[in-house]
Amino acid sequence: MYLSDQIVWGSIFLGICFLIEIVLLTWCTQIVGKLSERWANAHRFFATAGPLSVALAFIVLIHTCQVWLWALVWVLRDVLPDWNSALYFSLVTFTTLGYGDIVLGEDLRIFGAFASVTGLLAFGLSTAFMVALMTRVFQEEFMP
């Protein structure tokens, strides 16, 4: 794959991953908002733990979907031989752990780096979302 193709396709898959993240975090916000009304009269533990648990479940789902999307790319393009290798490489790259036991050829290195960038940005966005949610929950629960 040419450098320009790697940049274009990497950007496209990065954009798809962010679309997934934005849609699911928006849905999560709506669900947490509705459930918070129900939990408002519940014990303080549930009013605090409930929204955080729902948000964490969504974040795990979001990141899992993104890892699977990148694994799908590796399998469909015949870059990696099987789903096990593709999921492993996708997860290790997405988390920027990068063991180095599976390495892409020179014609896909830049494209593969987009999976790492996706993970970095996704974790950053998820962290910001959790901080905002926790701030709101704690203000509602602990501030008069």
C-alpha positions in Angstrom: 0.0 0.0 0.0 1.4 3.4 -0.9 2.0 6.0 1.8 -0.9 8.1 0.6 -3.2 5.1 0.7 -2.1 4.2 4.2 -2.8 7.8 5.3 -6.2 7.9 3.6 -7.4 4.4 4.8 -5.9 5.0 8.3 -7.8 8.2 8.6 -11.0 6.5 7.4 -10.8 3.8 10.0 -9.8 6.3 12.6 -12.9 8.3 11.7 -15.1 5.2 11.9 -13.8 4.4 15.3 -14.5 7.9 16.5 -18.0 7.7 15.1 -18.5 4.5 17.1 -17.2 6.2 20.2 -19.2 9.4 19.8 -22.5 7.5 19.1 -22.1 5.1 22.0 -20.9 7.8 24.5 -23.9 9.9 23.5 -26.2 6.9 24.0 -24.5 6.2 27.3 -25.0 9.8 28.4 -28.7 9.5 27.6 -29.1 6.2 29.5 -27.1 7.4 32.5 -29.3 10.6 32.6 -32.5 8.5 32.6 -31.2 6.0 35.2 -29.8 8.8 37.4 -33.4 10.0 37.9 -34.4 6.6 39.2 -31.2 6.3 41.3 -31.7 9.8 42.8 -33.9 8.4 45.6 -31.8 5.2 46.0 -29.1 4.6 48.6 -26.1 6.9 48.1 -23.9 4.0 47.1 -26.2 3.0 44.2 -26.7 6.6 43.1 -22.9 6.9 42.8 -22.0 3.4 41.6 -24.8 3.0 39.1 -23.8 5.7 36.6 -20.2 4.8 36.9 -20.9 1.2 36.3 -23.0 1.9 33.2 -20.4 4.2 31.8 -17.6 1.7 32.4 -19.6 -1.0 30.7 -20.1 1.3 27.7 -16.5 2.2 27.5 -15.4 -1.4 27.5 -18.0 -2.1 24.8 -16.7 0.9 22.7 -13.1 -0.1 22.9 -13.9 -3.7 22.2 -15.8 -2.7 19.0 -12.9 -0.6 17.9 -10.4 -3.5 18.5 -12.6 -5.8 16.6 -12.9 -3.3 13.7 -9.1 -3.2 13.4 -8.9 -7.0 13.6 -11.4 -7.2 10.8 -9.2 -5.1 8.7 -6.2 -7.3 9.3 -8.1 -10.5 8.5 -10.0 -9.2 5.4 -6.8 -7.8 3.9 -5.0 -11.1 4.6 -2.4 -9.2 6.6 -2.6 -11.7 9.5 -3.4 -15.4 9.1 -6.2 -15.9 11.6 -8.6 -14.1 14.0 -6.5 -15.0 17.0 -3.5 -13.2 15.6 -5.6 -10.3 14.3 -7.3 -9.7 17.6 -4.1 -10.1 19.5 -2.2 -7.7 17.2 -5.2 -5.3 17.2 -5.5 -5.2 21.0 -1.7 -4.9 21.6 -1.5 -2.1 19.0 -4.7 -0.3 20.2 -3.4 -0.2 23.7 0.0 0.9 22.4 1.6 -1.9 24.3 3.3 -3.2 21.1 5.1 -6.3 22.1 6.7 -6.6 18.7 6.2 -10.3 18.2 3.9 -9.6 15.3 5.2 -6.9 12.9 3.6 -5.5 9.8 5.5 -5.2 6.5 6.9 -1.9 5.4 3.9 -1.3 3.1 1.5 -1.2 6.1 3.5 0.4 9.0 1.9 3.8 8.7 -1.6 2.3 8.4 -0.9 0.1 11.4 0.2 3.2 13.4 -3.3 4.6 12.9 -4.6 1.8 15.1 -2.3 3.0 17.9 -3.4 6.6 17.4 -7.0 5.4 17.5 -6.3 3.8 20.8 -4.5 6.8 22.3 -7.3 9.1 21.3 -10.1 6.7 22.4 -8.6 6.2 25.8 -8.2 10.0 26.2 -11.8 10.6 25.2 -13.0 7.9 27.5 -11.0 9.2 30.4 -12.3 12.7 29.8 -15.9 11.3 29.7 -15.4 9.4 32.9 -14.0 12.5 34.7 -16.9 14.6 33.5 -19.4 12.0 34.6 -17.8 11.5 38.0 -17.7 15.2 38.5 -21.4 15.5 37.8 -22.3 12.5 39.9 -20.2 13.7 42.9 -21.6 17.2 42.6 -25.1 15.8 42.7 -24.4 13.3 45.5 -22.1 15.2 47.8 -22.8 18.9 47.2 -25.8 20.5 48.8 
